[in-house]
Amino acid sequence: MSGTIQSGTFAGMSRDQLTAWRGRLQEALLGLAAGEKVVNVAYAQGTGSRSVTYTPADENRLRGLIRQLNNLLGQRQTAIGVSFR
């Protein structure tokens, strides 16, 4: 692949940018799998209370974006057969 992507979600991005985004998405997926992502935080102090809500990452969405980037970067994954005896 040379130049930039011409269409789709990643239009205008270079190979280096795609690789960097794939790394970020993989880190997010690993953080999600490890339970490191906070979704809701709330506390009460005296007569007031505070809460913050973060949008949780969706594992399937992260995996889908990683697959798209891998395809664009020419790194297609193939299934590996496993047999148990």
C-alpha positions, 0 to 999 in steps of 0.5 A, spaced: 500 500 500 502 506 498 500 513 499 493 514 503 487 511 504 482 514 499 475 512 501 471 509 508 472 511 515 480 511 514 480 516 508 486 520 508 490 516 513 497 514 511 500 507 513 503 510 519 497 513 522 493 506 521 499 502 524 498 508 530 491 507 531 491 499 531 496 500 537 491 504 540 485 500 539 489 494 541 491 497 548 484 499 549 481 492 547 487 489 552 485 494 558 477 492 557 479 485 557 483 486 564 477 490 567 481 497 567 476 501 564 472 505 569 464 506 567 461 509 572 464 513 578 460 516 584 461 519 591 457 523 596 460 528 601 456 532 606 450 534 603 452 533 595 454 528 591 458 527 584 458 522 579 461 521 572 459 516 567 464 514 561 462 511 555 464 503 556 468 501 550 465 495 546 469 489 545 466 487 538 467 494 536 474 494 538 475 488 534 472 490 528 476 496 527 482 492 529 480 487 523 479 493 518 486 496 520 489 489 519 486 488 512 488 495 510 495 494 512 495 487 508 495 483 515 489 478 514 488 473 519 486 466 518 483 461 522 488 456 525 485 449 526 486 446 533 484 438 535 484 435 541 485 428 543 
